[in-house]
Amino acid sequence: MKFFINARYLIVPISSLITIFGIFIGSTYAWTGVILFGLYTIIDTLTKDIHLKAEIDDDGNSYGIKIFQYLVMYVMLPVFITIQIILAWRIYQYTSGVVLQNLSLGSIEYQNGISGINLIGAVISSALWAGLGIIYGHELSHNKKEGFFVSRLIMALSGASHFTYAHVYNHHLDLGHEDDPATAPRGRNVYLHTWLSHAGQSKFSFDMEAKKLKNQGKSFINKDNRWLLGYFYSLPSIFLFIWSGGLVGLVALAAVWILSNFLLEALNFMGHYGLIRKDGAVEHRHSWDNDSVFTSWFFIEIGRQCDHHVRGETYFWELDDVGGPNYGIGYFSLFVLTLYPPLFRKFVHKHLDNWDKNFATDEERLIANKFNIDQLGKASLVS
Amino acid sequence: MLKIFKKNKIPKRAALLQSNINFEVLPRTTLLSSALSKGIDWPHRCKVGSCGTCKCRVVSGEVKPNIDFSYTLNQEEIDAGFVLACQSELLSDIEVEINIKNKEKK
């Protein structure tokens, strides 16, 4: 029981290693990461109706093994670095015009050199799994010791190191409020949200750092400026990709960053879309839960947003269903819907109406009605 | 070497001066979580160090901050000994004052 509960969270680490192996083998195997993503979308959709509670022993303790889970999360940093290195190697081969030929390394056969189409597969595979690394960057952002720094480095691999500060000091404090750029208001689509949320969180981190340095009597250009430092942490990736393929390398890195940040902001989008909080404490009703079984295991319970935002200090394996707003489907399935905004809005309509009726306070309902009229051209079912 | 493994394994005690409450804080446990587990109605909100609701003033003793308090507390507060209970572990027994008037920052 204890082994299974801990091992079930290894889907991403194992899949990341398979993706790396696929890019190494080359040829059409470079698309392995994309195939896995598609396969998991199907599994998530097929298992959407299975929801589990957090398991605890007779003494009320979690079965989670902290040292094991933290070890896995720390190990994911070199795994994500390896994804970038293996991709850079393939870009180097492509831009150097390495002739396609089958070689072997011990008993492993691989294709030396890579075609343009398979390089695209390698880039998308890398981007998808770098983007999914967010779940570790997120979890570790709530660890205030060395884990926080590891979170910064993981996020820096996607050019988003500002996330670690903005998530804790902005998103967790201002959730559901207009001051939180990561909360998507009703009517916004995921594509616009990606840019606005990313820029808004970076600006928050910039302003927070500027204020801190000013209070300390230091100039903005300073080694203690963590907003700047975060972007410096991304420099090794930039150098690596320029070295590997010049302009092609830079374009590939840009694609990886754009797609991985799109996944990050899609999670923010799905986690709080259209929910409203008037001043006051963050409650369960200010988040959407996505806790179908595959989403829970794959995304290390990040979908238990309602509990997470009220108990931000709680380890992911201890988070539980708290009866908050729930989409009823997993992240993979919902993500597909968000890609076509009219379909997403149609899907979310009934959930928002339910939230307005059964979760919102009177003040929140008033704001929701204003949004419904201004943004969606209709009054809420609740008046 | 052995000292590294031995350090910080002894529970410390926190005394709340204004309410005459005294409780134990285990190693690797924050002041706030210890207080809450003892049923003490310590003001708190985000529990991740961003809102400042749980701030208190350490009158004596030493705490180990888990985060840089300067993002949430201003320099005057830090100089006056204010800490965030949700992000403070104890390095020694401490005496604290809680600013219970400031329950909501926002």
Boltz contact constraints between the chains, C-beta under 6 A:
constraints:
  - contact:
      token1: [A, 144]
      token2: [B, 66]
      max_distance: 6.0
  - contact:
      token1: [A, 144]
      token2: [B, 67]
      max_distance: 6.0
  - contact:
      token1: [A, 144]
      token2: [B, 87]
      max_distance: 6.0
  - contact:
      token1: [A, 168]
      token2: [B, 48]
      max_distance: 6.0
  - contact:
      token1: [A, 168]
      token2: [B, 50]
      max_distance: 6.0
  - contact:
      token1: [A, 169]
      token2: [B, 50]
      max_distance: 6.0
  - contact:
      token1: [A, 169]
      token2: [B, 71]
      max_distance: 6.0
  - contact:
      token1: [A, 172]
      token2: [B, 46]
      max_distance: 6.0
  - contact:
      token1: [A, 172]
      token2: [B, 48]
      max_distance: 6.0
  - contact:
      token1: [A, 172]
      token2: [B, 50]
      max_distance: 6.0
  - contact:
      token1: [A, 173]
      token2: [B, 46]
      max_distance: 6.0
  - contact:
      token1: [A, 173]
      token2: [B, 50]
      max_distance: 6.0
  - contact:
      token1: [A, 173]
      token2: [B, 51]
      max_distance: 6.0
  - contact:
      token1: [A, 212]
      token2: [B, 70]
      max_distance: 6.0
  - contact:
      token1: [A, 212]
      token2: [B, 71]
      max_distance: 6.0
  - contact:
      token1: [A, 215]
      token2: [B, 75]
      max_distance: 6.0
  - contact:
      token1: [A, 281]
      token2: [B, 45]
      max_distance: 6.0
  - contact:
      token1: [A, 312]
      token2: [B, 47]
      max_distance: 6.0
  - contact:
      token1: [A, 312]
      token2: [B, 48]
      max_distance: 6.0
  - contact:
      token1: [A, 313]
      token2: [B, 47]
      max_distance: 6.0
